[in-house]
Amino acid sequence: MSKTMAVRPRVSEKAYAISQTGTYIFIVPINANKVEIAKAINAQFAVTVTDVNTTTQKGKAVRFYRGGKFDNGTRSDMKKAYVRLAEGQSIPVFAADEPEEVVPAKKAKKGDK
């Protein structure tokens, strides 16, 4: 495998909820192993990885319309890595999506000017 493996965070509601506990979900190449995944995340995000669990999600069967008729096929398989970080460390995957605490303004009454 090449020295620079592309890992990308999985952005979903479930991934966001799990990230609050210190576990992050990444999409990784199908042929990557746990040691390579840990090294890639350490290099890309400068964090200490304590645990890596992987799962391969099989591609769904799909039916699409091509050339005037329906055709059957499958989506590509996908490998997900659940990565646990050392205590106190985090990855700013959802930093742009986290809303700031906003204090709601008072509503104006009908008679106020």
C-alpha positions in Angstrom: 0.0 0.0 0.0 1.2 3.5 -0.7 2.7 5.7 2.1 -0.1 8.3 1.8 -3.4 6.4 2.3 -6.5 8.6 1.8 -8.8 8.3 4.8 -11.9 10.6 4.9 -14.3 11.1 7.8 -17.8 9.8 7.5 -20.2 12.7 8.1 -23.5 11.5 9.3 -25.8 11.9 12.4 -24.6 8.6 13.8 -21.0 9.5 13.2 -21.5 12.8 15.0 -23.1 11.1 18.0 -20.3 8.6 18.3 -17.7 11.2 18.0 -18.9 12.8 21.2 -17.5 9.7 23.0 -14.1 9.8 21.4 -14.7 7.3 18.5 -14.5 8.6 14.9 -15.7 6.9 11.8 -13.6 7.0 8.6 -14.0 5.7 5.0 -10.8 3.8 4.1 -9.6 1.7 1.2 -10.9 -1.9 1.0 -7.4 -3.4 1.2 -6.2 -1.3 4.2 -5.5 -3.1 7.5 -5.8 -1.7 11.0 -2.1 -0.8 11.4 -2.1 1.1 8.2 -5.3 2.9 9.1 -3.9 3.9 12.5 -0.7 5.3 10.9 -2.6 7.2 8.3 -4.9 8.9 10.9 -1.9 9.6 13.1 -0.1 11.3 10.2 -3.1 13.2 8.8 -4.6 14.5 12.1 -1.6 14.3 14.6 -3.5 12.3 17.2 -2.8 9.1 19.1 -4.9 6.2 18.0 -5.6 3.6 20.7 -8.0 1.2 18.9 -9.2 0.5 15.4 -12.2 -1.6 14.5 -13.1 -2.2 10.8 -16.2 -3.4 9.0 -16.8 -3.9 5.3 -20.2 -2.8 4.0 -21.3 -4.6 0.9 -22.6 -2.5 -2.0 -26.3 -2.3 -2.4 -28.1 -3.8 -5.5 -29.4 -1.0 -7.7 -31.5 -0.8 -10.8 -31.0 2.0 -13.2 -32.3 3.1 -16.6 -29.8 3.1 -19.4 -30.1 2.9 -23.2 -33.9 2.7 -23.2 -34.1 -0.2 -20.8 -33.6 -1.0 -17.1 -30.3 -2.5 -16.1 -29.2 -4.1 -12.8 -25.9 -3.5 -11.0 -24.4 -2.9 -7.6 -22.8 0.0 -5.8 -19.1 -0.4 -4.7 -18.2 -2.0 -1.4 -17.1 0.3 1.4 -14.8 -0.2 4.3 -15.4 1.8 7.5 -13.0 2.2 10.4 -14.1 3.0 13.9 -11.1 4.7 15.4 -10.8 5.4 19.2 -8.4 8.1 20.2 -6.4 8.6 23.4 -8.1 10.3 26.3 -8.5 14.0 25.9 -7.7 14.1 22.2 -10.2 15.0 19.4 -10.3 15.5 15.7 -12.1 18.7 14.4 -14.2 16.8 11.9 -17.5 18.4 12.8 -16.0 21.7 14.0 -17.7 23.7 11.2 -21.0 22.0 11.8 -21.3 22.6 15.5 -23.5 25.7 16.1 -22.4 28.3 18.6 -24.7 28.7 21.7 -27.1 31.4 20.6 -29.2 33.4 23.1 -32.6 34.0 21.5 -33.7 37.7 21.3 -36.9 38.9 22.9 -39.8 39.0 20.6 -41.4 42.4 20.1 -45.0 42.7 21.2 -47.7 43.9 18.8 -48.1 47.3 20.6 -44.4 48.0 21.1 -42.6 50.5 18.8 
